[in-house]
Amino acid sequence: MSVGGTRVLVVGATGDIGGLAAGQLAERGAVTALAGRNRARLAERASALGGRPWRSFDAYDLDGCARLAPWAEAALGGLDAVVVTVGVAAFGSAAEVSDASAEHVFTVDALAPMAVARGALRMMSPGGVVAVVTGEVVDRPARGMADYAAAKTALAAWLGVAGREARRERVTVMDVRMPHLDNGFAARAAVGTAPALGPGADPPAAVREHLVGPVLDALSS
Ligand SMILES: NC(=O)c1ccc[n+]([C@@H]2O[C@H](COP(=O)([O-])OP(=O)(O)OC[C@H]3O[C@@H](n4cnc5c(N)ncnc54)[C@H](OP(=O)(O)O)[C@@H]3O)[C@@H](O)[C@H]2O)c1
């Protein structure tokens, strides 16, 4: 399906999933705006997609997170969908992980995505879509991932309620339970070492199946 002219903000576009989503959306004809933390990578990806508008932010600046959707709406002349792929892993037993690490993971994996989505929900028009990546860890929390699983589960609970509320406005909120991917995410953990994980899914195929495809389907329904 082509989605020519559909305006999409990708938050976390410097990451693997966010970069793949931005590329696949552009291939399908969407007009994207990119947000991420690493300014150099963001500028490079925006340029590779033909000179897209971009804006950097940090998860700890929750007001800045909430301003991303209004910024994209102004930059693109409207906004049809927001895709949020920000996150970081943390590993270690519940007893060992420090409170500082727990605060970091809850900020990046729960509070920041919630703030981005909250900012979007305040201004999305009927038919709009807000898709946020949580992960299969919500359904299968494993030992050594208590804090990461708890942050993602908090985000999933919030998205569930927000989605029920947004239905009144005909806005779709999606909780994307991405499977484990073969992309080195666990090795980029904020703290700790990942327990043995099985083989991961192919990233481009998984992003197409679990994120980009469902977002485009929701936009066209
Ligand atoms: N990969 C997997 O196996 C997998 C499976 C299920 C769910 N997920 C979830 O999918 C999402 C993306 O994963 P990924 O594999 O694409 O990981 P990634 O490549 O490490 O990307 C993570 C993204 O989060 C951003 N980020 C991290 N800390 C930030 C902060 N303090 N402020 C602003 N941005 C910050 C990164 O920005 P920088 O590029 O600037 O660091 C990057 O854009 C995460 O929420 C993850 O939990 C991943």
PDBQT file of the ligand as one rigid body, heavy atoms in Angstrom, charges set to zero:
ROOT
HETATM    1  N1  LIG A 301      15.961  -4.379  19.638  1.00  0.00    +0.000 N 
HETATM    2  C1  LIG A 301      15.179  -5.238  20.260  1.00  0.00    +0.000 C 
HETATM    3  O1  LIG A 301      15.449  -6.442  20.331  1.00  0.00    +0.000 OA
HETATM    4  C2  LIG A 301      13.901  -4.739  20.868  1.00  0.00    +0.000 A 
HETATM    5  C3  LIG A 301      12.896  -5.682  21.171  1.00  0.00    +0.000 A 
HETATM    6  C4  LIG A 301      11.718  -5.219  21.750  1.00  0.00    +0.000 A 
HETATM    7  C5  LIG A 301      11.543  -3.862  22.011  1.00  0.00    +0.000 A 
HETATM    8  N2  LIG A 301      12.551  -2.996  21.709  1.00  0.00    +0.000 N 
HETATM    9  C6  LIG A 301      12.343  -1.584  21.997  1.00  0.00    +0.000 C 
HETATM   10  O2  LIG A 301      12.417  -0.865  20.777  1.00  0.00    +0.000 OA
HETATM   11  C7  LIG A 301      12.920   0.442  21.031  1.00  0.00    +0.000 C 
HETATM   12  C8  LIG A 301      14.082   0.740  20.091  1.00  0.00    +0.000 C 
HETATM   13  O3  LIG A 301      15.030  -0.291  20.156  1.00  0.00    +0.000 OA
HETATM   14  P1  LIG A 301      16.286  -0.307  19.162  1.00  0.00    +0.000 P 
HETATM   15  O4  LIG A 301      16.637  -1.727  18.989  1.00  0.00    +0.000 OA
HETATM   16  O5  LIG A 301      16.029   0.538  17.996  1.00  0.00    +0.000 OA
HETATM   17  O6  LIG A 301      17.387   0.367  20.098  1.00  0.00    +0.000 OA
HETATM   18  P2  LIG A 301      18.500   1.455  19.753  1.00  0.00    +0.000 P 
HETATM   19  O7  LIG A 301      19.025   1.232  18.398  1.00  0.00    +0.000 OA
HETATM   20  O8  LIG A 301      19.458   1.410  20.891  1.00  0.00    +0.000 OA
HETATM   21  O9  LIG A 301      17.686   2.815  19.765  1.00  0.00    +0.000 OA
HETATM   22  C9  LIG A 301      17.259   3.381  20.983  1.00  0.00    +0.000 C 
HETATM   23  C10 LIG A 301      16.750   4.769  20.716  1.00  0.00    +0.000 C 
HETATM   24  O10 LIG A 301      16.430   5.389  21.977  1.00  0.00    +0.000 OA
HETATM   25  C11 LIG A 301      17.134   6.632  22.045  1.00  0.00    +0.000 C 
HETATM   26  N3  LIG A 301      17.494   7.021  23.399  1.00  0.00    +0.000 N 
HETATM   27  C12 LIG A 301      18.116   6.291  24.340  1.00  0.00    +0.000 A 
HETATM   28  N4  LIG A 301      18.300   7.039  25.442  1.00  0.00    +0.000 NA
HETATM   29  C13 LIG A 301      17.781   8.272  25.165  1.00  0.00    +0.000 A 
HETATM   30  C14 LIG A 301      17.668   9.477  25.886  1.00  0.00    +0.000 A 
HETATM   31  N5  LIG A 301      18.143   9.615  27.142  1.00  0.00    +0.000 N 
HETATM   32  N6  LIG A 301      17.087  10.538  25.294  1.00  0.00    +0.000 NA
HETATM   33  C15 LIG A 301      16.613  10.460  24.021  1.00  0.00    +0.000 A 
HETATM   34  N7  LIG A 301      16.707   9.346  23.280  1.00  0.00    +0.000 NA
HETATM   35  C16 LIG A 301      17.283   8.257  23.864  1.00  0.00    +0.000 A 
HETATM   36  C17 LIG A 301      18.392   6.414  21.234  1.00  0.00    +0.000 C 
HETATM   37  O11 LIG A 301      18.991   7.655  20.914  1.00  0.00    +0.000 OA
HETATM   38  P3  LIG A 301      20.567   7.721  20.497  1.00  0.00    +0.000 P 
HETATM   39  O12 LIG A 301      20.653   7.069  19.137  1.00  0.00    +0.000 OA
HETATM   40  O13 LIG A 301      20.870   9.145  20.459  1.00  0.00    +0.000 OA
HETATM   41  O14 LIG A 301      21.309   6.945  21.543  1.00  0.00    +0.000 OA
HETATM   42  C18 LIG A 301      17.801   5.662  20.049  1.00  0.00    +0.000 C 
HETATM   43  O15 LIG A 301      17.164   6.556  19.164  1.00  0.00    +0.000 OA
HETATM   44  C19 LIG A 301      13.292   0.472  22.518  1.00  0.00    +0.000 C 
HETATM   45  O16 LIG A 301      12.212   1.051  23.215  1.00  0.00    +0.000 OA
HETATM   46  C20 LIG A 301      13.404  -0.993  22.881  1.00  0.00    +0.000 C 
HETATM   47  O17 LIG A 301      13.106  -1.203  24.241  1.00  0.00    +0.000 OA
HETATM   48  C21 LIG A 301      13.702  -3.394  21.145  1.00  0.00    +0.000 A 
ENDROOT
TORSDOF 0
